[in-house]
Amino acid sequence: MVMFTAIRHLLHSRRALTILLLIVVATVVYQFFIPTLTFTPASEAAGMQQLEQAKRTTSLEPFTSDGCSANVSSNWRAAIKKVSQHSASFATTYADLATIPFESACIEHDQAYHPGTGGYVGRLTADNQLRAAILTYGMTNSALIQTRTGLGSPAEAVYLYELLAEAIYRGVRLGGAPCTGEPYAWGFGYGGGSCE
């Protein structure tokens, strides 16, 4: 009876409910996402081995790209179209940006990911090249970015792209491991990212 009363008091405590909720969320995140995340070469070694096995038994599918993955390109196009319908000045300012300004870098990144050649170092190289290309775009076009966005200086535009490049880099490092079943996985040309 004492145990039942203690559990009931625990469940009525906001702090206890918050902790319980955090445990449930952490468990769900772990179960669904952690196996597909890469933290070290060792954590993706099994996927790299599975990819090499798939390469011996599966043909490389023709290359396709969705631009910047995870619906980033399609959401960009939809947002540009939607806002342009409601703002003539926006439509004029962004008329030439139907695609993300650095989408070509995303496509080059996809081209490197498609065959998944070079293991961990090959993937790291592709991810660093993507980050560098986004930052280079920001530095090369800082005055234009400043004008379009209303930022205070070209340096602020470069800083914006520095943050963007780093965020995208961290995203592809964490989520692009081989054989996760995701269409953007390292070696997605073999079984669409599942290596089957």
C-alpha positions as CSV (number, residue, x, y, z in Angstrom):
1,M,0.0,0.0,0.0
2,V,2.8,2.4,0.8
3,M,4.4,1.6,-2.6
4,F,1.1,2.4,-4.4
5,T,0.8,5.7,-2.5
6,A,4.4,6.7,-3.4
7,I,3.8,5.9,-7.1
8,R,0.5,7.9,-7.0
9,H,2.3,10.9,-5.5
10,L,5.1,10.6,-8.0
11,L,2.6,10.6,-10.9
12,H,0.9,13.7,-9.6
13,S,4.2,15.6,-9.4
14,R,4.9,17.9,-12.4
15,R,8.5,17.3,-12.1
16,A,8.0,13.5,-12.2
17,L,5.7,13.8,-15.2
18,T,8.2,16.0,-17.0
19,I,11.0,13.4,-16.3
20,L,8.7,10.6,-17.5
21,L,7.9,12.5,-20.7
22,L,11.6,13.1,-21.3
23,I,12.3,9.4,-20.8
24,V,9.6,8.4,-23.3
25,V,10.7,10.9,-25.9
26,A,14.4,9.9,-25.5
27,T,13.4,6.2,-25.9
28,V,11.4,7.0,-29.1
29,V,14.2,9.1,-30.5
30,Y,16.7,6.4,-29.7
31,Q,14.6,3.6,-31.2
32,F,13.8,5.4,-34.4
33,F,16.8,7.7,-35.1
34,I,19.9,6.7,-33.3
35,P,20.6,3.6,-35.4
36,T,20.7,5.8,-38.5
37,L,22.9,8.5,-37.0
38,T,26.7,8.6,-37.4
39,F,28.8,9.8,-34.5
40,T,32.1,8.0,-35.3
41,P,33.6,5.8,-38.0
42,A,33.0,2.8,-35.8
43,S,29.3,3.7,-35.5
44,E,28.8,3.5,-39.2
45,A,31.3,0.6,-39.9
46,A,28.5,-2.0,-40.1
47,G,26.6,0.1,-42.6
48,M,29.7,0.5,-44.7
49,Q,30.3,-3.3,-44.7
50,Q,26.6,-3.8,-45.7
51,L,27.0,-1.3,-48.5
52,E,30.1,-3.1,-49.9
53,Q,28.1,-6.4,-49.8
54,A,25.2,-4.8,-51.7
55,K,27.7,-3.5,-54.3
56,R,28.8,-7.1,-55.0
57,T,25.2,-8.4,-55.5
58,T,23.2,-5.3,-56.7
59,S,23.5,-3.1,-59.8
60,L,24.0,0.6,-59.3
61,E,20.6,2.3,-60.1
62,P,20.6,5.4,-62.5
63,F,21.4,8.6,-60.7
64,T,18.6,10.9,-59.7
65,S,18.6,13.9,-57.3
66,D,16.0,15.8,-55.4
67,G,18.3,18.8,-55.1
68,C,18.8,19.6,-51.5
69,S,17.4,16.6,-49.7
70,A,14.7,16.2,-47.0
71,N,12.3,18.3,-49.0
72,V,14.5,21.4,-48.7
73,S,14.4,22.1,-52.4
74,S,10.8,21.4,-52.9
75,N,9.8,23.5,-49.9
76,W,12.0,26.3,-51.2
77,R,10.2,26.3,-54.5
78,A,6.8,26.2,-52.9
79,A,7.6,29.0,-50.6
80,I,9.0,31.2,-53.4
81,K,5.9,30.5,-55.5
82,K,3.5,31.2,-52.6
83,V,5.0,34.4,-51.4
84,S,5.5,35.7,-54.9
85,Q,1.8,35.3,-55.5
86,H,1.1,37.7,-52.6
87,S,4.0,40.2,-53.0
88,A,5.0,41.8,-56.3
89,S,8.2,43.2,-54.8
90,F,9.2,39.7,-53.5
91,A,8.4,38.2,-56.9
92,T,10.7,40.8,-58.5
93,T,13.5,40.4,-56.0
94,Y,13.4,36.5,-56.0
95,A,12.2,35.9,-59.6
96,D,15.6,34.3,-60.5
97,L,15.6,32.1,-57.4
98,A,13.2,29.3,-58.3
99,T,15.8,26.9,-56.8
100,I,17.9,27.3,-53.7
101,P,21.0,29.4,-54.7
102,F,23.4,26.6,-53.8
103,E,21.3,23.7,-55.2
104,S,24.0,22.7,-57.6
105,A,26.2,22.0,-54.6
106,C,23.5,19.7,-53.2
107,I,23.3,17.9,-56.6
108,E,27.1,17.4,-56.7
109,H,26.8,16.1,-53.1
110,D,24.1,13.6,-54.2
111,Q,26.4,12.5,-57.1
112,A,29.1,11.6,-54.6
113,Y,26.6,9.9,-52.3
114,H,24.9,7.9,-55.1
115,P,27.7,5.2,-55.5
116,G,29.0,5.6,-52.0
117,T,32.7,5.2,-53.0
118,G,35.5,5.7,-50.6
119,G,34.0,4.6,-47.2
120,Y,34.0,6.9,-44.3
121,V,36.7,9.2,-45.7
122,G,34.9,9.5,-49.1
123,R,31.7,10.5,-47.3
124,L,33.5,13.0,-45.1
125,T,35.1,14.5,-48.2
126,A,31.7,14.9,-49.9
127,D,30.2,16.5,-46.8
128,N,33.1,18.9,-46.4
129,Q,32.9,19.8,-50.1
130,L,29.2,20.6,-49.7
131,R,29.9,22.8,-46.7
132,A,32.7,24.6,-48.5
133,A,30.5,25.2,-51.6
134,I,27.7,26.7,-49.6
135,L,30.1,29.0,-47.8
136,T,31.8,29.9,-51.0
137,Y,28.4,30.9,-52.5
138,G,27.8,33.1,-49.5
139,M,31.2,34.8,-49.8
140,T,31.0,35.3,-53.5
141,N,27.5,36.6,-53.5
142,S,27.5,38.5,-50.1
143,A,26.5,41.9,-51.6
144,L,23.6,40.4,-53.5
145,I,22.5,38.4,-50.4
146,Q,22.7,41.5,-48.3
147,T,20.5,43.4,-50.7
148,R,17.9,40.7,-51.0
149,T,17.7,40.0,-47.3
150,G,18.1,43.5,-45.9
151,L,21.1,42.5,-43.8
152,G,23.3,45.3,-42.5
153,S,26.5,44.3,-44.3
154,P,28.0,41.8,-46.7
155,A,29.8,40.3,-43.6
156,E,26.4,39.6,-42.0
157,A,25.4,37.8,-45.3
158,V,28.6,35.7,-45.1
159,Y,27.9,34.9,-41.5
160,L,24.4,33.8,-42.4
161,Y,25.8,31.4,-45.0
162,E,28.5,30.2,-42.6
163,L,25.7,29.2,-40.2
164,L,23.7,27.6,-43.0
165,A,26.7,25.7,-44.3
166,E,27.5,24.4,-40.8
167,A,23.9,23.4,-40.1
168,I,23.7,21.5,-43.4
169,Y,27.1,19.9,-42.8
170,R,26.0,18.7,-39.4
171,G,22.8,17.3,-40.8
172,V,24.4,15.3,-43.5
173,R,27.1,14.0,-41.1
174,L,24.5,12.8,-38.7
175,G,21.9,11.5,-41.1
176,G,23.7,10.3,-44.2
177,A,25.1,7.0,-43.0
178,P,25.0,4.1,-45.4
179,C,22.2,1.5,-45.6
180,T,19.7,3.3,-43.4
181,G,16.8,3.0,-45.9
182,E,16.8,6.7,-46.4
183,P,16.9,8.0,-50.0
184,Y,19.8,10.3,-49.1
185,A,21.9,7.6,-47.5
186,W,25.6,7.1,-48.5
187,G,25.4,4.7,-51.4
188,F,21.7,5.4,-52.1
189,G,22.3,4.1,-55.7
190,Y,22.2,0.6,-54.2
191,G,18.6,-0.3,-53.2
192,G,17.6,3.3,-52.7
193,G,19.6,3.7,-49.5
194,S,18.6,0.3,-48.0
195,C,21.5,-1.7,-49.6
196,E,19.1,-4.5,-50.5
